[in-house]
Amino acid sequence: MSLLPPIEPCDPAPLRDRVVLVTGGAQGIGRGIAQAVLGAGGRLVIGDLDRDAGRACLSEWAVGERARFLPLDVAREPSVRGFVARALIAFGRIDGLVNNAGPASPEIATLSELPLADWRRFIDGHLTGTFLCSKHALPELRKAGGAIINIASSRVLQSEPHTEAYAAAKGGIVAFTHALAISEGPDVRVNAISPGWIATEGWRKPTARRAPKLLRRDHAQHPAGRVGQPPDIGALAVFLLSDAAGFITGQNIVVDGGMTRKMQYV
Ligand SMILES: NC(=O)c1ccc[n+]([C@@H]2O[C@H](COP(=O)([O-])OP(=O)(O)OC[C@H]3O[C@@H](n4cnc5c(N)ncnc54)[C@H](O)[C@@H]3O)[C@@H](O)[C@H]2O)c1
């Protein structure tokens, strides 16, 4: 008798009936992750500041009770507390949390001219939001043996000028990720995804949606031959949320078409 398992076909619905919360899930990368969760058989709660965008998702997806939208500001604890409580009322359990929300464009000002309020906007929107959502979802995630994914950035590894607040917030998220993975293992796995350039213009709410204006050289500079899209992040998020990733925790996985591995001399 062989001790080896038999060959099994891949599961077409690796998140079947799992309940996943995606912050900032109504647009951009978050929407890509949300759609990937639905495609993998999961049940979904998207939380977002933009109510129009959230409602548009539900009407465009038309998946009935399998997806909910709840208004959310990840930087405000009462809002986060209410979001998690209402998600629990809706579905009765929480198996996954994707901390994706936050102000996306990093360039603001030179550090000597950066107002404290702008610094705080980035730290609160990314790092504090990731802390608050994790804090309030953890009791349910522990019960379910669930997983957290934090969306960081390839900017934790490389920078353009005048991006200190964003880079610091995202670097904090990567450190928060391995710290929490050690605290919460083996009950809850915690990983980060660091996207590179992801074109999100086509993934906005209908009134703001447009085709991305990408040049040939934008694609060509990527070792993978193209700029990224939200489903590139969604695919990894589904894997990290699934049982197939049961031996992966505390990691930061870069999804950037190879850009951070490319030697640059000019
Ligand atoms: N697009 C990229 O190239 C890229 C690259 C690396 C990392 N990221 C990160 O990915 C995540 C998503 O970025 P994106 O480009 O899809 O952004 P986006 O602006 O297209 O979408 C962000 C969504 O989050 C919501 N949101 C913003 N602040 C919020 C808050 N305080 N509470 C709740 N919802 C909030 C917005 O309303 C929006 O729907 C961000 O964390 C961003 O830093 C993006």
The ligand as an SDF file (V2000), in Angstrom:
LIG
                    3D

 44 48  0  0  0  0  0  0  0  0999 V2000
   -2.8800   50.3780   -8.1420 N   0  0  0  0  0  0  0  0  0  0  0  0
   -1.6040   50.1280   -7.9020 C   0  0  0  0  0  0  0  0  0  0  0  0
   -0.7310   50.2140   -8.7940 O   0  0  0  0  0  0  0  0  0  0  0  0
   -1.1590   49.7140   -6.5040 C   0  0  0  0  0  0  0  0  0  0  0  0
    0.1470   49.2560   -6.3380 C   0  0  0  0  0  0  0  0  0  0  0  0
    0.5630   48.8440   -5.0630 C   0  0  0  0  0  0  0  0  0  0  0  0
   -0.3140   48.8550   -4.0070 C   0  0  0  0  0  0  0  0  0  0  0  0
   -1.5820   49.3070   -4.1910 N   0  0  0  0  0  0  0  0  0  0  0  0
   -2.4780   49.2790   -3.0200 C   0  0  0  0  0  0  0  0  0  0  0  0
   -3.6310   48.5270   -3.3470 O   0  0  0  0  0  0  0  0  0  0  0  0
   -4.7580   49.0140   -2.6200 C   0  0  0  0  0  0  0  0  0  0  0  0
   -5.8550   49.3840   -3.5800 C   0  0  0  0  0  0  0  0  0  0  0  0
   -5.3510   50.3580   -4.4710 O   0  0  0  0  0  0  0  0  0  0  0  0
   -6.1510   50.7620   -5.8000 P   0  0  0  0  0  0  0  0  0  0  0  0
   -5.1340   51.2660   -6.7680 O   0  0  0  0  0  0  0  0  0  0  0  0
   -7.0560   49.6710   -6.1880 O   0  0  0  0  0  0  0  0  0  0  0  0
   -6.9780   52.0220   -5.2510 O   0  0  0  0  0  0  0  0  0  0  0  0
   -8.3690   52.6460   -5.7440 P   0  0  0  0  0  0  0  0  0  0  0  0
   -8.3130   54.0670   -5.3550 O   0  0  0  0  0  0  0  0  0  0  0  0
   -8.6270   52.2810   -7.1780 O   0  0  0  0  0  0  0  0  0  0  0  0
   -9.4510   51.8750   -4.8450 O   0  0  0  0  0  0  0  0  0  0  0  0
   -9.3890   51.9970   -3.4510 C   0  0  0  0  0  0  0  0  0  0  0  0
  -10.7700   51.7530   -2.8850 C   0  0  0  0  0  0  0  0  0  0  0  0
  -10.6520   51.9020   -1.4640 O   0  0  0  0  0  0  0  0  0  0  0  0
  -11.6590   52.7970   -0.9910 C   0  0  0  0  0  0  0  0  0  0  0  0
  -11.1510   53.4770    0.1990 N   0  0  0  0  0  0  0  0  0  0  0  0
  -10.1840   54.4260    0.2660 C   0  0  0  0  0  0  0  0  0  0  0  0
  -10.0040   54.8190    1.5490 N   0  0  0  0  0  0  0  0  0  0  0  0
  -10.8710   54.0750    2.2950 C   0  0  0  0  0  0  0  0  0  0  0  0
  -11.1490   54.0230    3.6860 C   0  0  0  0  0  0  0  0  0  0  0  0
  -10.5320   54.8250    4.5720 N   0  0  0  0  0  0  0  0  0  0  0  0
  -12.0870   53.1440    4.1140 N   0  0  0  0  0  0  0  0  0  0  0  0
  -12.7340   52.3360    3.2410 C   0  0  0  0  0  0  0  0  0  0  0  0
  -12.5310   52.3670    1.9020 N   0  0  0  0  0  0  0  0  0  0  0  0
  -11.6000   53.2240    1.4440 C   0  0  0  0  0  0  0  0  0  0  0  0
  -11.9300   53.7360   -2.1420 C   0  0  0  0  0  0  0  0  0  0  0  0
  -13.2190   54.3290   -2.0550 O   0  0  0  0  0  0  0  0  0  0  0  0
  -11.7950   52.7910   -3.3460 C   0  0  0  0  0  0  0  0  0  0  0  0
  -13.0180   52.1600   -3.6590 O   0  0  0  0  0  0  0  0  0  0  0  0
   -4.2350   50.2040   -1.7960 C   0  0  0  0  0  0  0  0  0  0  0  0
   -3.8700   49.7510   -0.5090 O   0  0  0  0  0  0  0  0  0  0  0  0
   -3.0040   50.6270   -2.5740 C   0  0  0  0  0  0  0  0  0  0  0  0
   -2.0800   51.3180   -1.7560 O   0  0  0  0  0  0  0  0  0  0  0  0
   -2.0300   49.7420   -5.4030 C   0  0  0  0  0  0  0  0  0  0  0  0
  1  2  1  0
  2  3  2  0
  2  4  1  0
  4  5  1  0
  4 44  2  0
  5  6  2  0
  6  7  1  0
  7  8  2  0
  8  9  1  0
  8 44  1  0
  9 10  1  0
  9 42  1  0
 10 11  1  0
 11 12  1  0
 11 40  1  0
 12 13  1  0
 13 14  1  0
 14 15  2  0
 14 16  1  0
 14 17  1  0
 17 18  1  0
 18 19  2  0
 18 20  1  0
 18 21  1  0
 21 22  1  0
 22 23  1  0
 23 24  1  0
 23 38  1  0
 24 25  1  0
 25 26  1  0
 25 36  1  0
 26 27  1  0
 26 35  1  0
 27 28  2  0
 28 29  1  0
 29 30  1  0
 29 35  2  0
 30 31  1  0
 30 32  2  0
 32 33  1  0
 33 34  2  0
 34 35  1  0
 36 37  1  0
 36 38  1  0
 38 39  1  0
 40 41  1  0
 40 42  1  0
 42 43  1  0
M  CHG  2   8   1  16  -1
M  END
$$$$
